């Protein structure tokens, strides 16, 4: 019922406030936004802003995928082995709107060519119905060609990022109520899963950024439950990036690059670190085993040889603490779909891979 859902949302906001005081939210949000200009980003932020300006106003928008961040094996136009002069891959966008029918009405007047038949002939209520009753509560418009700038103008950029005058895009429209619910509960994991990974936030607001943080926290919790007691940073990021692909039929049928998860992570480690390291640093049952291998050089100084050796250790925990973590931080739809047994809880709490009796009876707060 709507009343119960509102109460649940209010309780989750209170819980989120306890987990992340506003100062922590601002700190993580600032780090998150800084990560959006990572070395893996293919285009300047101004490019995405110009594309969004063709649409009616929306409350949330982000760009994601191989058209935004460099992926190993998918340079240029998205085909393996492409050169730098090739067209960019299709740009993927998510647009969150408050009133779907009004937004589609405005967009049909502005960009009628974006809509395929019969939606291009039907009233905007039809687009709203298709969007909000579909499995993922989204309506996608693929293969849309967008002119960024008149041909006589050119973006001056000293950042080394590419500038383009024409871009092919694919954009999905979702209502804010469905976006917020998916971030909180993983109703479909469609938007929430894409937002586990680095994206470019084009426009947003503090409430959505708080939900993004909660979504990241839920993804991290899920990954920690799936990983062994000792795991590397790369294994953590592979698990996080793979959550949204675990049931993807494109992978099951072999229609998608089987190394896609590794390619996404390896090409943008900086972006994943910016999102998840502040969160994992706040978890007291996870310890950093070794940030890097160190060797002694002349003068007795320590020199780091590789960041790839970053390893984490999960400390043994009380069963009740694991139960609290599952109850508080795994999204409700995920808890409904999986049967978390007491054997699973005990296995996670008292894992055999690490024997640190000093911490065994410590009550963990997460």
N, C-alpha and C positions, 0 to 999 in steps of 0.2 A: 504493500500500500504506500501511497505517496507520503502520508504522514510519517510512517515508519522509516521510509527512506530519508526524509528530511532529518529525522531524529538521528539516524545512523550517520548521515553526513555531518551533522553538528558534532556528534561524539567523535568522529574521525578528525574533524578540525581541531577539537580540543586536544586529542591525543597527539596530532601532528605538532601542535604548539608545545606540548610537553617534550616531545622527542626533539624538535628543532625550534628552540627559541628564535624569535624574530631576528636577532643579531646573527645567529648561525645560518638562518635561511638567507639573509642578505650576503653573508660571506660566501656561502656555497654558490648562490646565484651569480655573484660577481665573478667567481672563478669559472663557472659554467659559461657565462657570456664571453669571458676572455678566451675560452677554448674555441669559440666559434670562429676566431681568426687564426686557426691552427695552420701549420705548414701544409696540411693535406687539403685545404680548401682551394678549389679551382678558380673561383670567381670572387670579386670584391662584393661586400655587402650591398653596395649601391646598385649592383646588377639585380639582385633579388628584390630590392625595394622598388625599382622601376617596373618590374614585372607585376608586382602586387598592385601597383597603381592603376592597372587596367581593369581591376575588379571593383565591384561595390565594396564599401568598407566592411571589414570583418574583424571579429574580436581576437582571433588568433590565427597566425600563419607561420609555417615553417617550411624549409626546404631540406631534402634529405636524399641519400642515395648516391649513385656513381656520377650523377650530374653535378653534385655539390662537393663531394670529397673524393680525392684520388683513391682509387682501388688498384691494388697490384694486379697486373694483367688486363686492366680495363682502362688504358689511357686513351686520350683523344675521343673518338666517337663511341667508345664503349666496347669496341671489338678488340680481342686480344691482339697485341702487337701493333696497334695503331700508332701513327706518328703524331707529333704535337700540332701539326697544321690541320688535322682532321677536325670535323665538326664535333662539338661537345656531345656527350650522351644526353638523352632526354632528361629534363629537369623535373623531379617529382616534388609536388607541393601538397600540403594539407592545409585546408582553410576551415576554421571554426567560426560558425555564424550563429547569432542569437535567434533570429527568425528566419527559418529556412525558406518559407514560401515568399516572403518579401525579398529576400536576397536573390532567389532564383528569378523572381520577376524583374528585378533591377538588372541582373546579369543577362537575362534573355534580351533585354533592350540594348544593353551595351555590347554584348558578344554573342549574337544569335548563332554565329557559325560554330561555336563551341559545342552546341547541343545536336546530338544525332536525332534522326527521325525515329519515333514520332514525338519525342519530347520537344523538339523545336517547333512543333505545330500545336502542342497542347498547352493549357494554362500552367502557370508556375506551381499550382497545387499538385499537378502530376509529378513534377520533379521532386517536390517535397515528399510525396507518398513513396515513390521509388527509393529515395534516399533513406527515409526513416524506417521503412519496413524491411529493407534489405538486411542480409545477414550481418554485415559489418556496420550498418547504419551510415553508409557513405555512398555518395554518387560521384563516380570518376569520369573525367573528360580527358581522354588520351589524345596524343598526336595533334596538339594545338600549336600552331606556329605563331610566335609573338615577335613583333618588331619592337626592339628595345629603344632605339634612337633613330632619328632621321639620318639618312646616309651621309649628309654633309657634316655631321658632327661625330666626334670620337671621344670616348672617355679617356681622360688623361690619368694614367695610373703609374705610380712609382713603386707599387708594392710587388711587382713581378707577377701579379695575377693576370690571367687572360681577360680581355675585354671583348665582348661579342655584340654585334648589332642585331642579330636574329637568333632566336632560341626556340627549340621545340620543347613543349612542356606537357606534363600530365598532372592534373590537379584533382584532388578528392575533396568534396565538401561534406562536412559533418556538423550537426547541431552542437552547440556548446554543452547542452545537457548530456548528450551521448558521449562527447569527448571527455567530460569530467567524470562520468560514471565509468568509462573504460579505464581511465587512469587510476581510479580508486579501486575498482572491483575486478578489472580484467574481464569484463563481460564477454568480449570477443578477442581481446589481445591484439586487435588489428592496429589501432593507433598506438596503444600502450606499448606494443612490441617494437614498433618502429621508433618510438621515443625512448626506448632503452639505449639506443645508440646515439652518437653525436649527431646533432642537426644544427641548422642555422635558424635561430629564432628571428623571424622578420618583424613580427609584432606580437606582443603578449601582454600579460598583466600580472601583478603579484600573486593573485589567487591561483592562476594557472601554473605559475612557476613553482608554487608550493605543492601543487598536485604532481608536477613533473618530478620534484624531489621525492615525494612519497612513492611514485612509480619506480624511480631509481632504487629506493630503499627496498621495495618489494622484490625487484629483480635481483638485487644483491642477496637478499635473504634466500630466495629460491636457488640461486647459484651456489650459495654456501651449503645448502642442504644436499646439493647434487655432487659437490666436490669431495675428494678425500680429505683427511685431516691435515695433510701437508700438500700445498699446491703452489704453483708459480703464478706470477702476475698474468702471464699470457694465458694460462689455463683458465684463470678467473674471467678474463675478458672474452675468450672464446666461448665460454659457457654463457656469459651474459648476452653476447651477440647472437648466440644460437637459439636462445629461448623462443624467439618469435618464428624461427624456421623449423622447430622440432616436429610440427605436424603439417608443414607446407607440402601440398601435393606436387609442386614443381620439383622439389627435391626427391620425393618418393618415386616420381616417374622419370627422374633423370633429366628433366627439362631445364634445370638450373645448374650452374657451375657448382660442383660439389665442394670446391675450395673457397666458396664465396665468403663464408664466415671468417676464415683465416685471412683472406685478402682484405676484408673490411677492417679487421683489427690491426693487422701488421702495417697497413698504410696510414693508420690514424691512432697510434698508441697514445699520442699526446692528448687527443680529444677524450679517449676513454679514461685516461688518468685524471684529467681535469674534473670529470663527472664523479668517478667512483673512489678515488683515493681519499678525498675529505670524508666520505661516508665510512669507508673501511677503517680509517684512522680513529674514528669515534667508537668503534666496536671493541669492547674490552676483552672479549673472548678470542679475538684474533691477534696474533703477535707477528711482527715482521721478523722473520728468521734471519735473512741477510739481504740488505738492500743491494749489495753488489759484491763481487769478488774483489779483494784488495791485495795488492802486492807492494812490498817495500821497495822504494827506489832510493837513489842517492840522497844523502842527507837525512835518512830515516823517515821521509815523508811517505804517507799512504797515497797510493794512486788507484783510482777506480778503473777496473778493466772492462766491465760490461754491466749494463743495467738489466740484461736478460736474466741475471741470476736472482732477481728479486723473488723471494719465497716467503709464503705465509704459513703459519701454523695455527690450527684451531685447538684451543685448550679444552680439556674435558669439562663437562658441565653437569649440573644437577638436572634430572629429568624434568622437574617442574619448570625450570628456566627455558628448556627447549620447547615445552608445551606452550609457555607464554609467548615465545617468539613466533611460533607457528600461528597462534591465535591472533596475535596483534599485527603481524607484518605480512603474512601471506594473504593476498586478496581473497575476498569472500567467494568469488566464483571458482577460483582455483581450489580452495578448501572444499567446496561442494563437489567438485569433479573428481578429486583424488581422495582416497581413503588412507589417511595418515594413521597407521596402526601404532600400538604401544611398542611393538618390536622395532619399528622404524625410529621412534623417538629414543628408545634405549640405545640403539646402535649408534645414533648420531651423538648422544650425550656421552656415552662411555666408549668412544672409539678405541680400538686396540692399537692404533698406529702411534700413539704418543703417550708417554707415561710421565706425567708431571703431577705427582700427588700433592704438591704444594698448592696447586690451584684447584684441586678436585672438588673441594667443598666451598669454593668461593661462589657467592651468588652474583651472577652476571646481570648487568643492566644494559639493555639494548633497545 
